[in-house]
Amino acid sequence: MEIRGHHLVCTYCFYGSGKATAAEFFGVDNAIPRLLEMLQQDPNMMVKVVTNLDDVCEVCPLRRPDGCGRCEDARGQNDKLRGWDRTILRALHLQEGDEIQALELEARIREHIPDISVHCTNCTSASPSGWAEYRRAIQTGLWPHRG
């Protein structure tokens, strides 16, 4: 599965929120809940990290041919998101195209991004409460009952 850098942290924010739908947390419907479900079903899943449209975008109702339709300028929005993708991957010591097991990815997220407030300062979904939700999610982990 291909996942862009910022979708990784979005997934943890959403998970930590305890919300049932993306619209409840992000203010718009998107495919992050589906990504969370897929990761939770298969902690051994291989993830290919990317800095552009990914498998989450493919099923997202916000996707436009030239980028993310979360705002009117889909191409400009996608360029902004690509910057976040690169920042997140750098923090995780990963490069575009690297493949990593979901469990290892979570270990890196916990170690290298304990707090997203530095990385997600301009995110329309992030807030001080969102950051607390992210921290709660990485403390619990996506597989809290895994033994």
C-alpha positions as CSV (number, residue, x, y, z in Angstrom):
1,M,0.0,0.0,0.0
2,E,1.3,3.5,-0.9
3,I,0.8,6.1,1.8
4,R,1.9,9.7,1.7
5,G,3.8,11.1,4.7
6,H,1.1,13.4,6.1
7,H,-1.6,10.7,5.9
8,L,0.4,8.7,8.5
9,V,0.1,11.4,11.1
10,C,-3.5,12.2,10.1
11,T,-4.4,8.6,10.8
12,Y,-3.0,8.8,14.4
13,C,-4.8,12.1,15.0
14,F,-8.1,10.6,13.8
15,Y,-7.5,7.4,15.8
16,G,-6.7,9.3,19.0
17,S,-9.9,11.4,18.6
18,G,-12.1,8.4,19.0
19,K,-14.4,9.9,16.4
20,A,-16.5,7.5,14.2
21,T,-16.2,9.4,11.0
22,A,-13.7,11.6,9.2
23,A,-16.3,14.4,8.9
24,E,-16.6,14.5,12.7
25,F,-12.9,15.1,13.1
26,F,-11.6,16.7,9.9
27,G,-14.7,18.6,9.0
28,V,-14.9,16.8,5.7
29,D,-15.3,13.2,4.6
30,N,-12.1,11.5,3.6
31,A,-10.4,8.1,3.4
32,I,-8.4,8.2,6.6
33,P,-10.8,5.9,8.5
34,R,-10.3,3.3,5.8
35,L,-6.6,3.6,6.1
36,L,-6.8,3.1,9.8
37,E,-9.0,0.1,9.4
38,M,-6.5,-1.5,6.9
39,L,-3.5,-0.8,9.2
40,Q,-5.3,-2.3,12.2
41,Q,-6.3,-5.4,10.2
42,D,-2.7,-6.1,9.1
43,P,0.1,-4.8,11.3
44,N,2.5,-6.7,9.1
45,M,1.3,-4.9,6.0
46,M,4.1,-3.4,3.9
47,V,3.8,0.4,3.4
48,K,5.5,2.3,0.6
49,V,5.9,5.9,1.6
50,V,5.3,8.6,-1.0
51,T,5.0,12.3,-1.4
52,N,2.1,12.6,-3.7
53,L,-1.3,11.1,-4.4
54,D,-1.5,7.7,-2.7
55,D,-3.9,4.8,-2.2
56,V,-5.8,6.8,0.4
57,C,-6.3,9.5,-2.2
58,E,-7.5,7.0,-4.7
59,V,-10.7,6.2,-2.6
60,C,-11.1,9.7,-1.2
61,P,-14.2,11.7,-2.3
62,L,-12.1,14.9,-2.2
63,R,-9.6,13.7,-4.9
64,R,-9.5,15.8,-8.0
65,P,-7.5,15.0,-11.2
66,D,-4.8,17.6,-10.2
67,G,-4.7,17.0,-6.5
68,C,-6.6,17.4,-3.3
69,G,-10.0,19.0,-3.5
70,R,-10.1,20.0,0.1
71,C,-9.9,23.6,-1.2
72,E,-10.6,25.2,-4.5
73,D,-7.0,25.2,-5.8
74,A,-6.5,21.4,-5.8
75,R,-3.0,21.6,-7.4
76,G,-1.8,24.3,-4.9
77,Q,-3.3,22.2,-2.0
78,N,-1.5,19.1,-3.2
79,D,1.8,21.1,-3.5
80,K,1.4,22.2,0.2
81,L,0.6,18.6,1.2
82,R,3.7,17.3,-0.6
83,G,5.8,19.7,1.5
84,W,4.3,18.1,4.6
85,D,4.8,14.6,3.2
86,R,8.6,15.4,2.7
87,T,8.8,16.9,6.2
88,I,7.2,13.9,7.9
89,L,9.3,11.4,5.9
90,R,12.5,13.3,6.8
91,A,11.6,13.1,10.5
92,L,11.0,9.4,10.1
93,H,14.4,8.9,8.4
94,L,12.6,7.6,5.3
95,Q,12.8,8.6,1.6
96,E,10.2,8.6,-1.1
97,G,9.6,5.0,-2.2
98,D,10.9,3.3,0.9
99,E,9.0,0.3,2.0
100,I,8.5,-0.4,5.6
101,Q,6.3,-2.8,7.7
102,A,3.4,-1.0,9.5
103,L,4.7,-2.1,12.9
104,E,8.1,-0.7,12.2
105,L,6.6,2.5,10.9
106,E,4.7,2.9,14.2
107,A,7.9,2.4,16.1
108,R,9.6,5.2,14.1
109,I,6.6,7.5,14.5
110,R,6.7,7.0,18.3
111,E,10.5,7.6,18.4
112,H,10.9,10.4,15.9
113,I,7.5,12.3,16.0
114,P,6.3,12.2,19.6
115,D,4.5,15.5,19.1
116,I,3.3,16.8,15.7
117,S,2.8,20.4,16.8
118,V,6.1,21.3,15.1
119,H,5.2,19.6,11.8
120,C,1.5,20.4,11.4
121,T,1.4,24.1,12.3
122,N,-0.7,25.1,9.2
123,C,-3.0,22.1,9.1
124,T,-6.7,23.0,9.0
125,S,-7.5,19.9,11.0
126,A,-4.8,20.2,13.6
127,S,-5.3,22.0,16.8
128,P,-4.0,21.8,20.4
129,S,-6.7,19.2,21.0
130,G,-5.7,17.4,17.8
131,W,-2.2,17.3,19.0
132,A,-3.3,15.8,22.3
133,E,-5.2,13.2,20.3
134,Y,-2.1,12.4,18.3
135,R,-0.1,11.9,21.4
136,R,-2.8,9.7,22.9
137,A,-2.8,7.6,19.7
138,I,0.9,7.0,19.6
139,Q,0.9,6.1,23.3
140,T,-1.8,3.5,22.8
141,G,-0.7,2.4,19.4
142,L,-2.8,1.1,16.5
143,W,-2.7,-2.4,17.9
144,P,-3.2,-2.0,21.7
145,H,-4.3,-5.6,22.2
146,R,-1.5,-7.1,20.2
147,G,0.5,-9.5,22.4
